[in-house]
Amino acid sequence: MSSDFLVALPKAELHVHIEGTLEPASLLEAAQRNGVRLPYATVEDVQAAYRFTDLQSFLDIYYAGMSVLQYETDFFDLAEAYFRRAQACGIVHVEFFFDPQAHTLRGVPLEVVLDGLWEASRLSEQRYGISSAMIMCFLRDRPAAEAMATLEAALPFGERIVGVGLDSAERGHPPSKFAEVFARARAEGWHTVAHAGEEGPPAYVVDALDLLHAERIDHGVRSLEDSLLVERLRQSGTPLTICPLSNVKLGVVNRIEDHPLTTMLERGLHVTVNSDDPAYFGGYLDDNFRALQDVLRMERDTCVTLARNSITASFLTPAQQRRHLNAIDAACSEVAGEGA
């Protein structure tokens, strides 16, 4: 299977943190522009710092890097650069995460974050042929009251936000802590997703489903440890947004060869492939697909299944989903015709 086919295959990305797309060169440029002192002088210095042993060691550097994002133009440039790169991956729709608390806690007004991201998102289809939606995540290692205050502050901007999520350090921060916040978000008509079962136990996935009513589980790789949960996920068709290169980089699995994605597909789970924080983990969506293809020897039909899953797992309308599914079928037919 050629790389050209992987790129030509229409795909959605449903698990990408927009702050995690801040490339080292852009980080240094923004730091210089905004007068932020960093412990890095060159792109190579930044890359050398990306040696993570677990989720927390990544988050320590991740949040420090965000300090360069201060003005509306910073957030616009951040998202604009991602959309430009996403076009090269064959992405036709993206539902990206953003972490308002990571910015408001250091004095950046919420509207600055939202205005910059929204303008880039609004232009994404016109400029790159990519429809997009924003998912506001709450930091699970912060108080639930703070998450509720963030939700309430975002209500006037509700038409810009498609859903809410839960991210950051998972260990010791169960989904139950945010049940009331998610109930309020659902009452406002927002979709719900949650990181669970990355470093946390399968019980966190169960709680995300039962207490947060999460419509998608972000990561969820540890679900395989609970056979009853696996059967529940299979029967419900609840999507799992898997991030292979991220899982390797953070030690969730030791090597890409050990990744359980193939097993998850074999067990009938609704799996999608995503990049998570590509600037930190060494790969955008196409890189994740290529790693799976090269190491796990994924067949073309499996890649097509993953592409279709990404569309059906999205919050697009049925009519919008059908349009993209038809485009996937057309891409497959074109390849089949070339091989005839």
C-alpha positions, 0 to 999 in steps of 0.5 A: 500500500502506497503512502499516496493512498494513505494521504488520499484516504479521507480521514477525520482526526478526533484526538488532537490537543491544539496546544500539542501541535506547537512545533519547536520552531514556532515555540521559539519564535513566539517566545522571542516575539512575546518576550518569554524566557525559555531554557532552550536556545535552538530547535535541537535544544527543544527536541532534546528536552522531549524525553518523557518517561510517563504522562506527568513528565510530558505534562511538565514540559507541555504546560511550560511551553504554553507560556509563549501563547499569550495573544489572539494571534498566537492562538490563531497561528497555532491552529492555522499551522495545524490545519495546514499540516492536517491537509497534507495528512488527508484530514477532511474533518477535525474535532480538536481539544483546547485547554482553557484553564492552562491559559486563564490560570496564567492570566490569558483571558478566555476570549483571547484563546477562543477568538484566536482558535475560532477564527482559524477554525472558521477559515479552515474549510475555506482555506484547506477543505477541512471542517472543524469543531472545538472541544473544551477540555477540563484539567482533571488534576485541578478542582472540579469547582474550577472546571465548573467556573470555566464552563460557565465562563464559556457559555456565552461562546457556546456556539463555537464549542461542540463538546467538553472533554477531560484530560491532563494527569489521569492517575488519582483523578477519577472521572467521578470528580467531574460528574456534576460539571459534565451534567451541566455541559450536557444540559447545555447541549454539548457533546461529552468525551473523556480521556480514560484508560491511558494510565488510569485503570479500566474502572476509569473508562467505566466511570467515564461512561456511567458518570460522565456519559462520555460519547467517546473514550479518548485512549482507552487502551487499558480497556482490554484488561477488562473482558466485560468492559470490552464486550460493553464497548463492542456492543455499544459501538462506543468509539475509542480514539487511539494514539499509537505514537503517543502511547509509545512515547509515554510508555503506555506500550513499550514499542509500536510492535506491542500496540494493541490496536490490531487486537482491539479491531479484532475484538470488534471495537470502534477504534480510530487513529489520532496524533494526540500531541504531534509536535511532542510525540514525533508524528502527525496523523499520517505518521501514525498510519505509516508506523502502523502500516510499517510495523504492524503490517496493516493491510489496505482494508484495515486502513480503510476501516480506520478511516471510516471509523474516524468519520462515523465516530465524529460529531458530524451530522449523518448527511455530512458523514455520508458525504465523507464515507462516499469519498472514502469509497471513491478513493478505494475505487480509484486505487482498485481501478489503477490496479486493474 
